[in-house]
Amino acid sequence: MSIIHEPLNWKQADDDVHVATRGGEFAGFVEFDGRAHLVRDNHGTEVGSFPTLADARRALEGAGRSTKHPLRLTLRRRLRRARA
């Protein structure tokens, strides 16, 4: 099953920090260190370093996209077991 994600909503938290949310939940952030835009996801995992803010935002948009939702898969398995 494929999941359609809401677009990221961006807010500038500081001069060099942009924070992203999706569906009201923290999705990650971009921080400019004076040389590059560093991207971290919602778990604090480094996604990468990018020359422009636009590139960094695109990287976070694509990070963590999955065609399957773990909670739904778990729920589906439990429902199948309950019916069996």
VOPA-118460 format. One record per atom (N, C-alpha, C): x negated, y, z negated; residue in one letter; residue number from 1. Coordinates in nm, 2 decimals. Atoms other than C-alpha are relative to their C-alpha. Layout:
N
      x      y      z r   k
      X      Y      Z A NUM
...
END
This chain:
84
      x      y      z r   k
  -0.08  -0.12   0.00 M   1
   0.00   0.00   0.00 M   1
  -0.09   0.12   0.00 M   1
   0.08  -0.12  -0.01 S   2
  -0.14   0.34   0.09 S   2
   0.06   0.11  -0.08 S   2
  -0.05  -0.10   0.09 I   3
  -0.11   0.63  -0.15 I   3
  -0.03   0.14   0.07 I   3
   0.03  -0.14  -0.05 I   4
  -0.07   0.99  -0.02 I   4
  -0.03   0.09  -0.12 I   4
   0.05  -0.08   0.11 H   5
  -0.26   1.22  -0.25 H   5
   0.05   0.15   0.03 H   5
  -0.03  -0.15  -0.01 E   6
  -0.15   1.58  -0.32 E   6
  -0.13   0.06   0.03 E   6
   0.12  -0.07  -0.02 P   7
  -0.40   1.83  -0.21 P   7
  -0.06   0.05  -0.13 P   7
   0.06  -0.06   0.12 L   8
  -0.65   1.96  -0.46 L   8
   0.04   0.14  -0.02 L   8
  -0.02  -0.14   0.04 N   9
  -0.57   2.28  -0.64 N   9
  -0.12   0.06  -0.06 N   9
   0.13  -0.06   0.05 W  10
  -0.88   2.50  -0.70 W  10
   0.02   0.13  -0.08 W  10
   0.00  -0.12   0.09 K  11
  -0.94   2.76  -0.97 K  11
  -0.15   0.03  -0.02 K  11
   0.14  -0.04   0.03 Q  12
  -1.26   2.96  -1.01 Q  12
   0.00   0.03  -0.15 Q  12
   0.01  -0.01   0.15 A  13
  -1.35   2.91  -1.38 A  13
  -0.11   0.10  -0.04 A  13
   0.11  -0.09   0.03 D  14
  -1.67   3.12  -1.37 D  14
  -0.06   0.04   0.13 D  14
   0.06  -0.05  -0.12 D  15
  -1.89   3.30  -1.12 D  15
  -0.05  -0.12   0.09 D  15
   0.06   0.11  -0.08 D  16
  -2.05   2.97  -1.02 D  16
   0.06  -0.14  -0.03 D  16
  -0.07   0.12   0.03 V  17
  -1.79   2.71  -1.13 V  17
   0.14   0.00   0.06 V  17
  -0.14   0.02  -0.05 H  18
  -1.48   2.59  -0.94 H  18
   0.05  -0.13  -0.05 H  18
  -0.06   0.12   0.06 V  19
  -1.25   2.34  -1.10 V  19
   0.12  -0.04   0.09 V  19
  -0.11   0.06  -0.08 A  20
  -1.01   2.11  -0.91 A  20
   0.10  -0.08  -0.09 A  20
  -0.10   0.08   0.06 T  21
  -0.69   1.96  -1.03 T  21
   0.09  -0.06   0.12 T  21
  -0.09   0.06  -0.09 R  22
  -0.45   1.72  -0.85 R  22
   0.12  -0.05  -0.08 R  22
  -0.12   0.04   0.07 G  23
  -0.09   1.68  -0.97 G  23
  -0.01   0.04  -0.15 G  23
   0.01  -0.05   0.14 G  24
  -0.18   1.88  -1.28 G  24
  -0.11  -0.07  -0.08 G  24
   0.11   0.08   0.07 E  25
  -0.47   1.64  -1.37 E  25
  -0.14   0.05   0.05 E  25
   0.14  -0.04  -0.03 F  26
  -0.84   1.73  -1.38 F  26
  -0.05  -0.10   0.11 F  26
   0.05   0.08  -0.11 A  27
  -1.00   1.61  -1.05 A  27
  -0.15   0.01   0.02 A  27
   0.14  -0.02  -0.01 G  28
  -1.35   1.74  -1.08 G  28
  -0.04   0.15   0.01 G  28
   0.04  -0.14  -0.01 F  29
  -1.56   2.05  -1.03 F  29
  -0.12   0.01   0.09 F  29
   0.12  -0.03  -0.08 V  30
  -1.82   2.22  -0.82 V  30
  -0.07   0.11  -0.08 V  30
   0.08  -0.10   0.07 E  31
  -2.11   2.42  -0.98 E  31
  -0.11   0.04   0.09 E  31
   0.11  -0.05  -0.08 F  32
  -2.35   2.64  -0.79 F  32
  -0.12   0.02  -0.09 F  32
   0.11  -0.01   0.09 D  33
  -2.70   2.61  -0.94 D  33
  -0.11   0.10   0.06 D  33
   0.08  -0.10  -0.06 G  34
  -2.85   2.89  -0.73 G  34
  -0.06  -0.05   0.13 G  34
   0.06   0.06  -0.13 R  35
  -2.97   2.65  -0.45 R  35
   0.11  -0.08   0.07 R  35
  -0.10   0.09  -0.06 A  36
  -2.68   2.41  -0.39 A  36
   0.12  -0.01  -0.08 A  36
  -0.13   0.02   0.07 H  37
  -2.32   2.33  -0.48 H  37
   0.00  -0.15  -0.05 H  37
   0.00   0.13   0.06 L  38
  -2.32   2.03  -0.72 L  38
   0.14  -0.04  -0.03 L  38
  -0.14   0.05   0.01 V  39
  -2.00   1.82  -0.72 V  39
   0.00  -0.12  -0.10 V  39
  -0.03   0.11   0.09 R  40
  -1.88   1.60  -1.01 R  40
   0.15  -0.03   0.00 R  40
  -0.14   0.05  -0.01 D  41
  -1.56   1.39  -1.01 D  41
   0.06   0.01  -0.14 D  41
  -0.08  -0.01   0.12 N  42
  -1.30   1.36  -1.28 N  42
  -0.06  -0.08  -0.12 N  42
   0.06   0.07   0.10 H  43
  -1.52   1.12  -1.47 H  43
  -0.14   0.05  -0.03 H  43
   0.13  -0.06   0.02 G  44
  -1.83   1.34  -1.46 G  44
  -0.11  -0.06   0.09 G  44
   0.09   0.07  -0.08 T  45
  -1.99   1.12  -1.20 T  45
  -0.04   0.09   0.12 T  45
   0.05  -0.09  -0.11 E  46
  -2.21   1.31  -0.95 E  46
   0.04  -0.05   0.13 E  46
  -0.05   0.03  -0.14 V  47
  -2.06   1.31  -0.60 V  47
  -0.11   0.03   0.10 V  47
   0.11  -0.04  -0.09 G  48
  -2.35   1.50  -0.44 G  48
  -0.03   0.15  -0.01 G  48
   0.04  -0.14  -0.01 S  49
  -2.51   1.83  -0.36 S  49
   0.02   0.05   0.14 S  49
  -0.04  -0.04  -0.13 F  50
  -2.40   2.04  -0.07 F  50
  -0.04   0.15   0.02 F  50
   0.05  -0.14  -0.03 P  51
  -2.52   2.36   0.10 P  51
   0.11   0.11  -0.01 P  51
  -0.11  -0.11   0.01 T  52
  -2.18   2.54   0.10 T  52
   0.11  -0.05  -0.09 T  52
  -0.11   0.03   0.09 L  53
  -1.88   2.56  -0.13 L  53
   0.10  -0.08   0.08 L  53
  -0.10   0.07  -0.09 A  54
  -1.66   2.44   0.16 A  54
  -0.04  -0.15   0.01 A  54
   0.05   0.14  -0.01 D  55
  -1.87   2.13   0.21 D  55
   0.02  -0.08  -0.14 D  55
  -0.02   0.06   0.13 A  56
  -1.86   2.06  -0.17 A  56
   0.15  -0.03  -0.03 A  56
  -0.15   0.02   0.02 R  57
  -1.48   2.10  -0.18 R  57
   0.05  -0.12   0.08 R  57
  -0.04   0.11  -0.08 R  58
  -1.44   1.86   0.11 R  58
  -0.05  -0.14  -0.06 R  58
   0.05   0.13   0.06 A  59
  -1.66   1.60  -0.06 A  59
   0.08  -0.04  -0.12 A  59
  -0.08   0.04   0.11 L  60
  -1.45   1.61  -0.37 L  60
   0.14  -0.04   0.04 L  60
  -0.13   0.04  -0.06 E  61
  -1.13   1.59  -0.17 E  61
  -0.01  -0.15   0.04 E  61
   0.01   0.13  -0.05 G  62
  -1.26   1.27  -0.02 G  62
  -0.04  -0.10  -0.10 G  62
   0.05   0.09   0.11 A  63
  -1.41   1.13  -0.34 A  63
   0.11  -0.06  -0.07 A  63
  -0.10   0.07   0.08 G  64
  -1.21   0.87  -0.52 G  64
   0.13  -0.03   0.07 G  64
  -0.12   0.04  -0.07 R  65
  -0.95   0.83  -0.25 R  65
   0.00  -0.15   0.02 R  65
  -0.01   0.14  -0.01 S  66
  -0.83   0.48  -0.25 S  66
   0.13  -0.04   0.07 S  66
  -0.12   0.04  -0.07 T  67
  -0.58   0.29  -0.05 T  67
   0.09  -0.08  -0.10 T  67
  -0.08   0.08   0.10 K  68
  -0.46   0.10  -0.36 K  68
  -0.01   0.07  -0.13 K  68
  -0.01  -0.06   0.14 H  69
  -0.35   0.23  -0.70 H  69
  -0.01  -0.10  -0.10 H  69
   0.02   0.11   0.09 P  70
  -0.49   0.02  -0.98 P  70
   0.12  -0.03  -0.10 P  70
  -0.11   0.02   0.10 L  71
  -0.20   0.08  -1.22 L  71
   0.12  -0.07   0.07 L  71
  -0.11   0.07  -0.07 R  72
   0.06  -0.02  -0.95 R  72
  -0.04  -0.15   0.03 R  72
   0.04   0.14  -0.02 L  73
  -0.14  -0.33  -0.87 L  73
   0.02  -0.09  -0.12 L  73
  -0.01   0.07   0.12 T  74
  -0.15  -0.43  -1.23 T  74
   0.15  -0.03  -0.03 T  74
  -0.14   0.01   0.02 L  75
   0.22  -0.36  -1.27 L  75
   0.07  -0.11   0.09 L  75
  -0.05   0.09  -0.09 R  76
   0.30  -0.56  -0.96 R  76
  -0.03  -0.14  -0.04 R  76
   0.04   0.13   0.04 R  77
   0.10  -0.86  -1.08 R  77
   0.09  -0.05  -0.12 R  77
  -0.07   0.04   0.12 R  78
   0.28  -0.86  -1.42 R  78
   0.15  -0.03   0.04 R  78
  -0.14   0.03  -0.04 L  79
   0.62  -0.84  -1.25 L  79
   0.01  -0.13   0.07 L  79
  -0.01   0.13  -0.06 R  80
   0.54  -1.13  -1.03 R  80
  -0.01  -0.12  -0.10 R  80
   0.01   0.11   0.11 R  81
   0.43  -1.34  -1.33 R  81
   0.12  -0.01  -0.08 R  81
  -0.12   0.01   0.08 A  82
   0.74  -1.25  -1.52 A  82
   0.11  -0.07   0.08 A  82
  -0.10   0.06  -0.08 R  83
   0.96  -1.37  -1.23 R  83
  -0.03  -0.15   0.02 R  83
   0.04   0.14  -0.03 A  84
   0.77  -1.70  -1.19 A  84
   0.04  -0.09  -0.11 A  84
END
